[in-house]
Amino acid sequence: MGIFSKLFQKKENKEVVKERDPLSIEVGDIVVYDLVDYEVVGKITYRQDAYEWISYQLLEGRNTIWLSAEMDDELELGIYKNIPLSVQKPYPQQLEYEGRAYYLDEQGQARVVGEGRSRNVNGRMISYAEYYDEAEESFISIEDWGSELEASIGSEIEEYEIKIIAGS
């Protein structure tokens, strides 16, 4: 190779972007849901013994939603938004929200790992409760972060309903 070919050769410095799936989304990625582009600004990984699930904080303008992802027997995805709901511990067997009854399905404790805007919860132990409506189409999730109980309402979605665009 001559001196001119070394000086003028094109350098291939393409960064390889890892293909994303709902269990490998990273802070800085874009998730398209319901024709809206959301930036992933936070990620919380919940660990209960050997089981884990993930919640991604998605932001579009001032609108925040949460994408939950877990691999049970199959991939389960849900979209949640925070709601004002007064709940006391111990968790009740039934909740009511906007005229609909929700029934306790499971409760437990998990250690969390936070990234991005959620990094301030890193290492905490939280307790949680999951509720389902009678048709099992709507869900309420309660999380006790020590200083407050947070409630969110959501529903299952299918993987084809989201598109993941890897951040730079």
URDA-V608584 format. One record per residue. N is the residue number from 0. PHI is phi in degrees with one decimal (NA if undefined). OMEGA is omega in degrees with one decimal (999 if undefined). D_LAST is the distance of its C-alpha to the last C-alpha in whole Angstrom. Layout:
<<N & PHI & OMEGA & D_LAST> <N & PHI & OMEGA & D_LAST>>
//
This chain:
<<0 & NA & -179.0 & 34> <1 & -78.0 & -178.4 & 35> <2 & -63.5 & 180.0 & 34> <3 & -69.5 & 179.1 & 33> <4 & -68.1 & 176.3 & 31> <5 & -69.9 & -179.2 & 29> <6 & -69.8 & -171.9 & 29> <7 & -107.5 & 179.7 & 27> <8 & -73.8 & 178.9 & 26> <9 & -78.7 & 178.0 & 22> <10 & -96.0 & 178.3 & 20> <11 & -95.5 & 178.5 & 17> <12 & -114.4 & 179.9 & 14> <13 & -76.1 & 174.5 & 12> <14 & -79.2 & 178.3 & 9> <15 & -85.3 & 178.7 & 10> <16 & -93.5 & -179.3 & 8> <17 & -69.7 & 176.2 & 11> <18 & -61.0 & -178.3 & 12> <19 & -101.9 & 169.4 & 13> <20 & -135.7 & -175.6 & 16> <21 & -60.1 & 179.2 & 17> <22 & -98.6 & -178.8 & 18> <23 & -126.9 & 177.3 & 15> <24 & -63.2 & -179.8 & 13> <25 & -122.4 & 174.5 & 11> <26 & -57.7 & -177.7 & 10> <27 & 102.5 & 176.0 & 8> <28 & -73.0 & 174.9 & 8> <29 & -114.4 & 175.2 & 10> <30 & -117.2 & 177.3 & 14> <31 & -97.2 & 178.8 & 16> <32 & -139.0 & 177.8 & 20> <33 & 54.2 & 177.8 & 23> <34 & 64.3 & 178.4 & 21> <35 & -120.2 & 176.6 & 19> <36 & -89.6 & 178.6 & 16> <37 & -113.5 & 173.3 & 15> <38 & -88.6 & 175.3 & 12> <39 & -80.6 & -176.6 & 12> <40 & -107.8 & 179.3 & 14> <41 & -153.1 & 179.1 & 16> <42 & -146.2 & 176.1 & 17> <43 & -122.5 & 174.8 & 21> <44 & -103.9 & -179.7 & 22> <45 & -101.4 & 178.4 & 26> <46 & -127.0 & 176.3 & 28> <47 & -126.4 & -172.1 & 32> <48 & 56.3 & -178.3 & 33> <49 & -93.0 & -176.5 & 31> <50 & -95.4 & 176.3 & 30> <51 & -141.6 & 174.9 & 26> <52 & -143.8 & -171.3 & 25> <53 & -130.0 & 170.6 & 21> <54 & -123.5 & 178.4 & 21> <55 & -108.3 & 176.1 & 18> <56 & -86.3 & -177.1 & 18> <57 & -109.7 & -175.5 & 17> <58 & -125.6 & 173.3 & 17> <59 & -137.4 & -174.9 & 18> <60 & 63.2 & 176.0 & 20> <61 & -103.2 & -177.1 & 23> <62 & -91.9 & 178.8 & 23> <63 & -114.4 & 171.3 & 22> <64 & -130.5 & 179.1 & 22> <65 & -121.6 & 173.5 & 22> <66 & -104.8 & 176.6 & 21> <67 & -102.8 & -179.1 & 23> <68 & -142.5 & 175.3 & 22> <69 & -152.2 & 176.9 & 25> <70 & -105.7 & 174.8 & 26> <71 & -98.5 & 171.1 & 30> <72 & -71.1 & 176.3 & 32> <73 & -145.8 & -179.9 & 29> <74 & -67.0 & 177.5 & 26> <75 & -119.8 & -179.6 & 27> <76 & -124.2 & 177.0 & 24> <77 & -148.3 & 174.2 & 25> <78 & -112.8 & -177.2 & 24> <79 & -128.5 & 170.9 & 26> <80 & -136.0 & -179.6 & 27> <81 & -67.3 & 179.1 & 29> <82 & -133.5 & 174.1 & 32> <83 & -83.1 & -179.2 & 35> <84 & -145.8 & -179.6 & 38> <85 & -84.8 & -179.7 & 40> <86 & -133.2 & 177.7 & 40> <87 & -115.6 & 173.2 & 42> <88 & -96.0 & 0.5 & 43> <89 & -66.1 & -177.2 & 44> <90 & -60.4 & 179.8 & 42> <91 & -72.9 & 177.8 & 44> <92 & -72.3 & -177.2 & 45> <93 & -143.3 & 174.2 & 44> <94 & -121.8 & 173.0 & 42> <95 & -128.7 & 178.5 & 43> <96 & -143.7 & -179.5 & 40> <97 & 48.9 & 175.0 & 41> <98 & 77.8 & -178.6 & 44> <99 & -115.8 & 178.8 & 43> <100 & -88.4 & 177.1 & 43> <101 & -125.6 & -173.8 & 41> <102 & -115.1 & -179.2 & 42> <103 & -60.4 & 179.1 & 41> <104 & -107.0 & 179.0 & 39> <105 & -156.1 & 175.5 & 38> <106 & -150.3 & -179.3 & 37> <107 & 177.7 & 178.6 & 36> <108 & -129.0 & 178.6 & 35> <109 & -146.4 & 171.6 & 31> <110 & -91.4 & -175.2 & 29> <111 & -117.8 & 172.7 & 26> <112 & -120.9 & -177.5 & 23> <113 & -110.7 & 177.1 & 20> <114 & -132.8 & 179.4 & 17> <115 & 62.9 & 179.3 & 15> <116 & -62.9 & -178.6 & 18> <117 & -95.2 & -176.0 & 20> <118 & -64.9 & -179.1 & 20> <119 & -69.3 & 178.2 & 24> <120 & -97.8 & -175.8 & 25> <121 & -54.4 & 176.3 & 24> <122 & 86.1 & -178.6 & 27> <123 & -74.5 & 171.8 & 29> <124 & -105.8 & 179.4 & 32> <125 & -120.4 & 169.1 & 32> <126 & -110.9 & -175.9 & 35> <127 & -144.1 & 173.3 & 34> <128 & -144.2 & 179.7 & 36> <129 & -119.4 & -179.3 & 35> <130 & -124.8 & 177.9 & 37> <131 & -127.6 & 173.2 & 38> <132 & -78.8 & -175.1 & 40> <133 & -60.4 & -179.5 & 43> <134 & -82.1 & -176.4 & 41> <135 & 54.6 & 178.2 & 38> <136 & -110.9 & -178.2 & 36> <137 & -127.9 & -174.3 & 35> <138 & -131.1 & 171.4 & 34> <139 & -121.6 & 178.1 & 34> <140 & -115.4 & 177.1 & 32> <141 & -115.6 & 177.2 & 34> <142 & -128.7 & 178.1 & 32> <143 & -100.4 & -178.0 & 34> <144 & -95.6 & 178.1 & 32> <145 & 96.2 & -179.3 & 35> <146 & -93.8 & -179.4 & 36> <147 & -159.1 & 172.7 & 35> <148 & -99.3 & 178.5 & 35> <149 & -106.2 & 179.2 & 32> <150 & -118.5 & 174.3 & 33> <151 & -142.5 & 179.9 & 30> <152 & -119.0 & -178.0 & 31> <153 & -160.2 & 178.3 & 30> <154 & -149.0 & 179.1 & 30> <155 & -72.0 & 171.7 & 29> <156 & -130.4 & 177.2 & 26> <157 & -98.8 & -177.5 & 26> <158 & -58.8 & -179.3 & 23> <159 & -67.6 & -179.3 & 23> <160 & -80.6 & 177.5 & 23> <161 & -122.1 & 172.6 & 19> <162 & -127.9 & -177.6 & 16> <163 & -110.8 & 177.1 & 13> <164 & -116.0 & -178.0 & 9> <165 & -63.3 & 176.4 & 7> <166 & -72.0 & -178.3 & 4> <167 & -79.9 & 999 & 0>>
//
